[in-house]
Amino acid sequence: MGGATVDGASAVGPASNAGETVAGGLGGDGAQSGGAVALPGTGGGQPPAHLSIEESFARFLVLEGQSGALKQFGYAFFDSPFSGLTTASDAAPGPDYVLGPDDTLSLQIWNVPDATLNRSFLVTIERDGSVYLPQIGSIALSGLTMSNAQKVIEGRIRRLLKRFDMHMSVARIRTMKVFVVGEVVRPGAFEVSSLATASYGLHAACGPSRSGSLRKIRVLREGKLVAQLDFYRFFLNGDRTQDIKLKAGDTLLVPPIGAVAAIGGPVRRPGIYELIGTTPLSSLIELGGGLQPTADRRRAQIFRVEPGRERAIVDVSRGISRSETAQPLVQDGDYVRINAIWTKFENTVSLIGAVRNPGAYAFRPGLRLSELVRREQLTPDSYMARGEILRTDPTTYRTSLIVFSPSRLLGGDRVADIRLQRLDRVVIASQARGPETVMVRGEVQRPGQYPTRAGERLSSVLERAGGLTERAFARGAFLVRPSVKAQQQAEMQLFIQQQRQQILSSAVAYSAGAAELDEGASPAQENAVLQARLAALNGLANPPNLGRVVLHIESVATLKRSTDDLVLEDGDEILIPLRPQTVSVLGAVRHPSAFAATRAMSGKDYINLAGGATEHGKIGEAYVIQPNGSIGLSIDDISAGDTIVVPERIEPETRTLPLITAVAAIMASLATTTLVIYVIAR
């Protein structure tokens, strides 16, 4: 019966027909309906006729939000292509093999006194059932077994020879025609070996289709039923006693599939199974290979649709095991979901931190801290002055903190030896501290990450990095500090929260009529103003370049003993940009751009190169953003790397908006600073 491996979850192979149409009624008799099933997820009505059994269950699983697809069990056995007339898995003809026309026999005769009579013959049984042997004549062999045929031939030879030895075998086995019909992938008439069994005949037709039964396959001989095969007996137990040998003219009939049910969850072989007769839940579980260790043996669920009724879920708390007497019966179209036990351990306490064996430990009533925190558990860096117990209340699941002293505990202090509770987490901190590091990027001889000692200053790290390169632009150096960034973010969020609350209060006041509208303003205009203010605040939620610290550096030598020679903090990032050669003009000018730096030119000269200010530009309030991020209010002295910003006059047409003006100025400044960093960095 050799073929592909049987697996209820295996993929559909080339010879199978996973998408065959299955017709039938909701919850009806599968044997009469051609395999349709009533599924508890298809909307309380009949599933669409074009859905196969696998597709119908897959649709239900999707509606239930479950992943994975269930396959019909057993059909993958026939997925491998038919190998032709030869079958290596069948044994050679034995002594009970019945000979017939077209069988070819091989005869070897030796040990004859007359050497000329030592001969070999290759003879074929003719249509009349006989073979012809030279000097011996015609012998009727059709219908005889191999052992009886050998005796008949030996008897005829003894009429001529008194002493001889003979060996007979079948050189070529005859073929015969059988018929495979019904719910099969490729019905028709097939030439098979005379040794072929029913399973081999089915394999020649590529096996039953997904709408055909695997449990009620019939073998008909001369119009009479001679055998009925249940392939599950072979797939599950290796039992081939039903797999009878075929005879010429036999018919294999595969009826439509019967009732089916699916099982999923922590079972060893989830899939869709064909049912026979009354099937208790424990029998379906056995078809699925049994329960996995993670299965909850106290509860399961059956998703069911009764014909003409609403879909329902049946909770099962008894009968999951075969040993139980109350056995719920599985119906056609049922989906049985075995629940899994909770994966989180409940009878545990945990030890974490600076210990040699961190992890979960078994909890038992009366367990004390000294049994968990032992001297051999602690590492050299364990902090002995303070330990913590994070306690979770098993009822409310609220967490509390209990402090203890590991040194006093190991010294035998009974007060420190706290009685532990289920789910406690014992934390032993470490005294070890990793080295503080800073990152140096840009134009230094050896950029990279450097560990720092306590109190080390900026100039020291720059010297360790080999100093600045010839192309370095010291005036543009800046530092990004995480602590400054966190403080700026907190202040910005507080500002945004206060302003948003103010805007919402204004909106409520306008809606309630408690605040008067500006003269000539409509409620829609006031609402539009408030929406604009909210949009401006949202634009400030993630401002760029937070944490930037402005530095004034001419060289590493002059940096020492200056106020800019800061003490470094862990995580600081130092950037030394490349020497720039341009001056940028941004803001309310006709052609914002960057121009080659020239010492003889003032800020107004660069603004004129940019086409001059627009009609809303305010040249009198123009300012300079220097490469290190500082702001200069005079545009007379301009150097390479500077950015000249011409602000735009903001004049709201409907009402005075001081907040929008301020927000717009802040956003413009942030955007300009970002562009300056980009210009310098490139």
C-alpha positions in Angstrom: 0.0 0.0 0.0 3.1 2.1 -0.4 2.7 5.8 -1.1 3.1 9.2 0.4 3.2 9.6 4.2 -0.2 9.9 5.8 -0.6 13.2 7.6 -3.8 14.9 8.5 -2.1 18.3 8.1 -0.1 17.6 4.9 -0.3 19.7 1.8 -2.3 18.9 -1.2 -0.2 17.2 -3.8 -0.3 17.3 -7.6 -2.6 14.3 -7.9 -5.2 15.4 -5.4 -8.1 17.7 -6.0 -8.3 20.0 -3.1 -10.7 22.4 -4.8 -13.3 20.0 -5.9 -16.9 21.2 -5.7 -18.8 19.8 -2.7 -22.6 20.0 -2.8 -25.1 19.2 -0.1 -27.3 20.5 2.6 -26.7 22.0 6.0 -26.0 19.3 8.5 -27.4 16.6 6.2 -26.2 13.1 5.5 -22.8 13.4 4.0 -23.1 10.1 2.2 -26.1 11.5 0.3 -25.0 15.1 -0.2 -21.6 14.5 -1.6 -19.6 15.8 1.3 -21.0 19.1 2.3 -20.8 19.9 6.0 -22.7 22.3 8.2 -20.1 24.6 9.7 -20.5 26.7 12.8 -19.1 29.8 11.3 -20.7 30.2 8.0 -23.4 32.6 9.1 -26.2 30.4 10.3 -27.2 29.4 6.8 -26.1 26.9 4.3 -22.4 27.3 3.2 -21.9 28.3 -0.4 -22.0 25.2 -2.7 -18.7 26.0 -4.3 -16.7 25.6 -1.0 -15.0 22.3 -0.4 -14.8 20.7 3.0 -11.4 22.1 3.7 -12.4 25.6 2.5 -15.5 25.6 4.6 -13.6 24.8 7.8 -10.9 27.3 6.8 -13.6 29.9 6.4 -14.9 29.1 9.9 -11.4 29.4 11.4 -10.9 32.8 9.8 -14.2 34.0 11.2 -13.1 32.8 14.7 -9.8 34.6 14.3 -7.7 31.4 14.4 -4.6 30.8 12.3 -3.6 27.7 10.4 -5.6 25.5 8.1 -7.0 22.0 8.7 -6.5 19.3 6.1 -8.6 16.2 5.5 -6.9 13.2 6.9 -5.5 10.4 4.8 -5.8 11.9 1.3 -2.1 12.9 1.1 -1.3 9.1 0.8 -2.5 9.3 -2.8 -0.7 12.5 -3.6 2.4 10.8 -5.2 1.9 10.2 -8.9 1.0 6.7 -10.2 4.2 4.8 -11.0 2.8 2.5 -13.8 2.4 -1.2 -13.9 5.5 -2.2 -11.9 5.1 -2.1 -8.2 8.3 -2.6 -6.2 6.4 -2.7 -3.0 4.7 -5.9 -3.9 6.5 -9.2 -3.2 7.4 -11.7 -5.9 4.7 -14.3 -6.7 4.6 -17.0 -4.0 3.7 -20.7 -4.2 0.0 -19.8 -3.9 0.1 -17.4 -6.9 -2.6 -18.6 -9.4 -1.3 -18.7 -13.0 -3.2 -17.4 -15.9 -2.9 -16.5 -19.6 0.0 -14.1 -20.4 2.0 -15.1 -17.4 5.6 -15.9 -18.6 7.4 -18.8 -16.9 11.2 -19.4 -16.6 12.2 -23.1 -16.5 15.8 -24.4 -15.8 16.5 -28.1 -16.1 19.9 -29.5 -15.2 21.7 -32.6 -13.7 20.5 -34.7 -16.6 22.7 -37.7 -17.7 22.4 -36.5 -21.3 24.1 -33.1 -21.3 22.2 -32.1 -24.4 19.0 -32.1 -22.3 20.3 -29.6 -19.8 18.2 -26.6 -21.0 16.4 -23.4 -20.0 12.9 -22.5 -21.3 11.0 -19.2 -21.3 7.4 -20.0 -22.1 4.2 -17.9 -21.9 0.8 -19.4 -21.0 -1.4 -19.1 -24.0 -5.0 -18.0 -24.2 -6.2 -21.6 -23.8 -4.3 -21.8 -20.5 -1.5 -24.1 -21.7 2.3 -23.9 -22.4 4.3 -25.9 -24.9 7.6 -27.5 -24.0 9.8 -29.1 -26.7 10.0 -32.9 -26.5 7.4 -32.8 -23.8 4.3 -31.2 -25.4 1.5 -29.1 -24.2 0.7 -28.7 -20.5 -2.4 -27.0 -19.1 -1.4 -24.7 -16.3 -4.0 -21.9 -16.1 -5.8 -21.8 -12.8 -3.1 -23.8 -11.0 -1.0 -22.3 -8.2 2.7 -22.1 -8.7 3.4 -25.1 -6.5 0.8 -27.3 -8.2 2.0 -26.2 -11.6 5.6 -27.2 -10.8 4.4 -30.6 -9.7 2.5 -31.1 -13.0 5.5 -30.1 -15.1 7.8 -32.3 -13.1 5.4 -35.3 -13.6 5.4 -34.8 -17.3 9.2 -34.6 -17.5 9.6 -37.8 -15.5 8.0 -39.7 -18.3 11.1 -38.9 -20.3 13.9 -38.5 -17.7 14.5 -40.5 -14.5 17.0 -38.1 -13.0 16.9 -34.3 -13.2 16.6 -31.1 -11.2 14.2 -28.3 -12.1 13.5 -24.7 -11.0 10.5 -22.7 -12.1 9.7 -19.0 -11.6 7.5 -16.3 -13.0 9.5 -14.2 -15.4 6.8 -11.7 -16.2 3.5 -11.3 -14.4 0.4 -10.8 -16.5 -1.7 -7.7 -16.3 -5.4 -7.3 -15.9 -8.0 -4.6 -16.3 -9.9 -3.2 -13.3 -12.4 -0.4 -13.1 -12.2 2.5 -10.5 -15.4 4.7 -10.4 -17.2 7.0 -8.1 -15.6 9.9 -6.2 -12.0 9.5 -7.4 -9.7 12.0 -9.0 -9.3 10.0 -12.3 -12.0 7.4 -12.8 -11.7 4.9 -15.5 -10.4 1.4 -16.5 -6.8 0.6 -15.6 -4.3 -2.1 -16.5 -2.7 -3.3 -13.3 -0.5 -6.2 -12.2 -2.3 -9.4 -11.4 -0.7 -9.1 -7.9 -2.4 -5.7 -7.4 -4.5 -5.1 -4.4 -7.4 -2.7 -3.9 -5.1 0.0 -2.6 -3.0 -0.3 -5.8 -6.0 0.0 -8.0 -7.1 3.2 -6.1 -3.6 4.6 -6.5 -3.8 4.1 -10.2 -6.8 6.4 -10.2 -4.9 9.0 -8.1 -7.0 8.0 -5.1 -10.4 9.3 -3.8 -11.1 12.9 -4.3 -11.6 15.2 -1.2 -15.4 14.6 -1.7 -14.9 10.8 -1.7 -15.0 8.4 1.3 -11.9 6.7 2.7 -13.9 4.5 5.0 -16.5 2.8 2.8 -14.7 1.8 -0.4 -16.4 -1.2 -2.0 -14.9 -4.0 -4.2 -17.5 -5.4 -6.6 -16.9 -8.7 -8.4 -19.4 -9.8 -11.0 -21.9 -7.4 -9.5 -21.5 -8.6 -6.0 -19.9 -6.9 -3.0 -16.9 -9.0 -2.0 -15.2 -6.5 0.4 -15.5 -3.0 1.9 -12.4 -1.2 2.9 -11.8 1.3 5.7 -8.5 2.9 4.9 -8.3 4.5 8.4 -7.5 1.0 9.7 -4.3 1.0 7.6 -3.5 4.7 8.1 -3.8 4.5 11.9 -2.9 0.9 12.7 -1.1 -0.5 9.7 -3.8 -3.1 9.2 -3.9 -4.4 5.6 -6.2 -7.4 6.2 -9.0 -5.7 4.2 -6.7 -4.9 1.3 -7.7 -7.9 -0.9 -6.1 -8.9 -4.2 -8.0 -7.9 -7.2 -9.1 -10.1 -10.1 -9.7 -9.2 -13.7 -12.9 -7.2 -14.2 -13.2 -6.1 -10.5 -14.7 -2.7 -9.9 -13.7 -0.4 -7.1 -16.5 2.0 -6.1 -15.7 5.1 -4.0 -19.0 6.6 -2.6 -19.4 10.2 -1.5 -17.8 11.1 1.8 -19.8 10.5 4.9 -20.1 12.7 8.0 -17.0 14.7 8.9 -15.8 16.5 12.0 -12.7 18.6 12.6 -10.5 18.8 15.7 -8.0 21.5 16.5 -5.9 22.8 19.4 -3.2 20.9 21.3 -3.8 17.5 19.7 -1.0 15.6 18.0 -2.6 15.4 14.6 -5.2 18.3 14.0 -7.3 17.7 11.0 -10.7 16.9 9.4 -11.8 13.3 9.9 -14.5 11.1 8.4 -16.9 9.6 10.9 -18.6 6.1 10.9 -21.6 5.4 13.0 -21.8 7.1 16.4 -18.6 8.7 17.3 -18.0 9.8 20.9 -15.7 12.8 21.5 -12.9 10.5 22.9 -12.9 8.6 19.6 -12.4 11.8 17.6 -9.5 12.7 19.9 -8.0 9.3 19.2 -8.3 9.9 15.5 -6.4 13.1 16.1 -3.5 11.2 17.6 -4.5 11.9 21.2 -4.0 15.0 23.4 -0.7 16.8 23.8 0.7 17.4 27.3 -0.4 21.1 27.0 -4.1 20.2 26.5 -6.6 21.0 29.1 -8.3 17.7 29.9 -11.0 19.4 31.9 -12.7 21.4 29.2 -13.3 21.4 25.4 -15.7 23.2 23.1 -17.8 21.9 20.2 -18.9 24.5 17.6 -22.0 23.1 16.0 -24.9 24.1 13.7 -28.1 22.2 14.1 -30.1 21.9 10.8 -32.5 24.8 10.6 -31.3 26.3 13.9 -28.9 28.9 15.1 -25.3 28.0 15.5 -24.2 27.1 19.0 -21.2 26.4 21.2 -21.3 23.3 23.4 -19.0 23.3 26.4 -17.7 19.9 27.3 -16.3 19.3 30.8 -16.8 15.5 30.9 -16.1 12.7 28.5 -12.8 14.1 27.1 -11.1 10.9 28.3 -12.3 7.5 27.1 -12.3 6.3 30.7 -15.2 8.6 31.5 -18.7 7.2 31.2 -20.4 10.4 29.9 -19.4 10.5 26.3 -20.8 13.4 24.2 -21.3 12.4 20.6 -19.7 14.2 17.7 -22.1 15.2 14.8 -21.6 15.9 11.1 -19.9 19.3 10.6 -18.7 19.7 14.2 -15.5 21.5 15.0 -14.0 20.4 18.3 -11.5 22.8 19.9 -9.4 21.4 22.6 -8.3 24.2 25.0 -4.7 24.6 26.1 -3.7 24.9 29.7 -2.5 28.3 30.9 1.2 28.4 29.9 2.2 30.7 32.8 3.4 28.8 35.9 1.4 29.6 39.0 3.2 27.7 41.7 6.5 29.6 41.3 8.7 32.2 42.8 11.5 33.9 40.8 15.0 34.9 41.6 16.5 37.5 39.3 19.4 39.9 39.2 23.1 39.4 40.3 22.7 35.7 41.2 24.3 32.6 39.7 21.1 30.7 38.8 18.4 33.2 38.0 14.9 31.9 37.1 11.8 30.3 38.4 11.7 28.1 41.5 9.0 25.8 42.8 6.8 27.4 45.5 5.5 25.5 48.4 3.7 26.7 51.5 6.1 27.8 54.2 9.0 28.7 51.7 11.3 31.3 53.2 13.7 33.8 51.7 16.7 32.0 53.1 15.9 28.9 51.1 16.1 30.9 47.9 18.8 33.4 48.6 21.8 31.4 49.7 25.5 32.4 49.9 26.5 30.2 47.0 23.8 31.8 44.8 25.2 35.3 45.1 27.9 36.7 42.7 30.8 38.8 43.8 29.0 42.0 42.5 25.8 41.3 44.4 24.6 44.3 46.3 24.4 43.2 49.9 22.8 46.3 51.5 19.4 46.0 49.8 17.3 43.5 48.1 13.7 43.7 47.0 10.7 41.4 46.8 8.1 42.3 44.2 4.9 40.7 45.5 1.8 40.2 43.3 -1.5 39.8 45.1 -3.0 36.5 43.7 -6.5 38.0 44.0 -6.2 41.6 42.8 -2.8 41.2 41.0 -1.6 44.4 42.4 2.2 44.7 43.0 3.8 45.8 46.3 7.5 46.2 47.2 9.2 44.6 50.2 12.8 45.6 51.1 15.2 43.3 52.9 19.0 43.2 53.6 20.8 40.3 52.0 23.7 40.7 54.4 21.5 40.5 57.4 19.6 37.5 55.9 22.9 35.6 55.4 23.9 36.6 58.9 20.9 34.6 60.3 18.6 37.5 61.1 15.2 35.9 61.5 13.4 39.2 60.8 15.0 39.4 57.3 14.0 35.8 56.6 10.6 36.7 55.1 8.0 34.1 54.3 7.5 34.0 50.5 4.2 33.9 48.7 3.2 32.5 45.3 4.4 34.7 42.3 7.0 36.6 44.4 10.0 37.9 42.5 13.2 38.3 44.5 15.6 40.9 43.0 19.3 41.1 44.0 20.8 44.2 42.4 24.4 44.4 41.1 27.0 46.8 42.3 28.8 46.6 38.9 28.5 49.6 36.7 29.5 49.6 33.1 31.9 52.3 31.8 30.4 55.6 30.7 31.0 56.2 27.0 30.8 59.1 24.6 30.7 59.1 20.8 33.0 61.3 18.7 32.0 61.8 15.1 33.2 63.9 12.2 36.5 65.5 11.5 38.8 64.0 14.2 41.7 61.7 13.6 40.1 58.6 15.2 36.3 59.0 15.4 34.4 56.4 17.4 33.1 55.5 20.9 35.3 56.3 23.9 34.9 55.2 27.5 35.4 58.0 30.0 36.5 58.4 33.5 34.7 60.3 36.1 35.1 64.1 35.6 36.7 63.8 32.2 36.3 66.9 30.0 35.6 67.5 26.4 39.2 68.6 25.5 40.6 65.3 27.0 38.4 63.1 24.8 39.2 65.2 21.7 42.9 64.7 22.4 42.4 60.9 22.8 40.7 61.0 19.4 43.9 62.4 17.9 42.8 66.0 17.7 41.0 67.7 14.8 41.8 67.1 11.1 42.9 69.8 8.8 39.4 70.0 7.3 37.7 70.3 10.7 35.5 73.3 11.4 35.9 73.9 15.1 33.5 76.8 15.2 30.7 74.5 14.1 31.3 71.9 16.8 28.4 71.0 19.0 27.4 68.4 21.6 24.2 66.4 22.0 23.4 65.5 25.6 20.7 63.0 26.5 20.0 64.7 29.9 19.4 68.0 28.2 17.2 66.3 25.6 15.0 64.7 28.2 14.6 68.1 30.1 13.7 69.9 26.9 11.2 67.2 25.9 9.6 67.4 29.3 9.3 71.2 29.1 8.0 71.1 25.6 5.3 68.5 26.6 4.3 70.7 29.5 4.0 73.7 27.3 1.9 71.8 24.7 -0.3 70.3 27.4 -1.0 73.8 28.9 -1.7 75.4 25.5 -3.9 72.5 24.4 -6.0 72.8 27.6 -6.3 76.5 27.0 -7.5 75.9 23.4 -10.0 73.3 24.5 -11.3 75.6 27.2 -11.8 78.4 24.6 -13.7 75.9 22.3 -16.0 74.9 25.1 -16.6 78.6 26.0 -17.5 79.5 22.4 -19.8 76.5 22.1 -21.6 77.4 25.4 -21.9 81.1 24.5 -19.8 82.1 27.5 -17.2 83.9 25.3 -18.0 86.6 22.8 -16.9 86.3 19.2 -14.6 88.9 17.7 -16.4 91.6 15.7 -17.2 90.3 12.3 -16.1 86.7 13.1 -18.4 83.7 12.6 -18.5 80.6 14.8 -17.0 78.6 11.8 -14.1 81.1 11.6 -13.5 80.9 15.3 -13.5 77.1 15.0 -11.0 77.3 12.1 -8.7 79.4 14.3 -8.8 76.9 17.1 -8.1 74.1 14.7 -5.1 76.0 13.3 -3.8 76.5 16.8 -4.1 72.8 17.6 -2.3 71.9 14.4 0.5 74.2 15.3 0.8 72.6 18.7 0.8 69.1 17.1 3.7 70.2 14.9 5.7 70.9 18.1 5.2 67.4 19.5 8.4 66.0 18.0 10.8 68.9 17.5 14.2 68.2 15.9 17.6 68.8 17.4 16.6 68.5 21.1 19.5 68.0 23.4 21.9 70.2 21.5 24.5 72.1 23.5 26.1 75.1 21.8 29.9 75.2 22.0 32.4 78.0 21.2 35.6 76.3 20.1 38.5 77.7 18.1 40.9 74.8 18.7 41.5 72.0 21.2 44.3 74.0 22.8 42.1 77.1 23.4 39.3 74.8 24.6 41.2 73.9 27.7 40.5 76.0 30.8 37.6 77.6 29.0 33.9 77.5 30.1 33.1 75.4 27.0 35.4 72.6 28.2 32.5 70.7 29.7 32.6 67.7 32.0 31.2 64.9 29.8 28.2 62.7 30.7 27.4 59.2 29.7 25.9 59.1 26.2 27.2 62.5 25.0 27.7 62.8 21.3 30.3 65.2 19.9 30.2 66.3 16.3 33.0 68.1 14.5 31.7 69.1 11.1 33.6 69.6 7.8 34.8 73.2 7.1 32.0 74.9 5.1 32.5 77.1 2.1 29.1 78.6 1.7 26.6 81.0 3.4 22.9 80.1 3.3 20.0 82.5 3.0 16.6 81.2 4.1 13.2 82.5 5.0 11.2 85.3 3.3 13.5 85.8 0.3 12.7 85.3 -3.4 15.3 82.6 -4.0 16.5 80.8 -0.8 19.9 79.2 -1.6 23.5 78.8 -0.5 26.3 81.1 -1.9 30.0 80.9 -1.9 31.4 82.7 1.2 33.2 86.0 0.6 34.7 88.0 3.4 33.9 91.4 1.8 30.2 90.7 1.7 27.7 91.6 4.4 24.4 89.9 5.3 22.4 92.4 3.1 24.7 91.5 0.2 23.8 87.8 0.5 20.1 88.7 0.8 20.4 90.7 -2.4 22.0 87.6 -4.1 18.9 85.6 -3.0 16.7 88.1 -4.9 16.0 90.3 -2.0 13.2 90.0 0.6 9.7 89.2 -0.4 6.9 91.7 0.3 6.3 90.0 3.7 10.0 89.7 4.5 11.3 91.8 7.5 15.0 92.6 6.7 15.2 94.7 9.8 14.6 91.6 12.0 16.9 89.3 10.0 19.3 87.2 12.2 22.1 84.7 11.8 22.3 81.1 12.9 25.9 80.3 13.4 27.4 76.9 12.7 27.4 75.8 16.3 23.7 76.6 16.6 24.0 80.0 18.4 22.0 83.0 17.2 23.5 86.4 16.1 21.3 89.4 15.8 23.6 91.4 13.6 24.0 90.5 9.9 27.0 92.8 9.3 29.7 90.2 10.0 29.1 87.0 8.1 31.4 84.0 7.9 31.4 80.7 6.1 28.9 78.3 7.5 26.5 81.0 8.7 22.8 80.9 7.8 20.9 84.2 7.3 17.2 84.0 8.2 14.8 86.6 7.0 11.6 86.2 9.1 8.2 86.6 7.6 5.6 89.2 8.8 2.6 87.3 10.2 -0.6 89.3 10.1 -3.8 87.2 10.7 -6.8 88.6 8.8 -9.5 87.5 11.2 -8.1 88.1 14.7 -4.9 88.5 16.7 -3.2 85.2 17.2 -0.2 85.7 19.4 0.0 81.9 20.1 0.0 81.1 16.3 2.7 83.8 15.7 4.9 82.4 18.5 4.4 78.8 17.3 5.1 79.7 13.7 8.3 81.4 14.8 9.4 78.4 16.8 8.6 76.0 14.0 10.5 78.2 11.5 13.5 78.3 13.8 13.5 74.6 14.3 13.2 74.0 10.5 16.0 76.5 9.8 18.3 74.9 12.4 17.7 71.4 10.8 18.6 72.8 7.4 21.8 74.5 8.9 22.9 71.2 10.4 22.3 69.5 7.0 24.3 72.2 5.2 27.2 71.9 7.6 27.2 68.1 7.8 27.3 67.7 4.0 
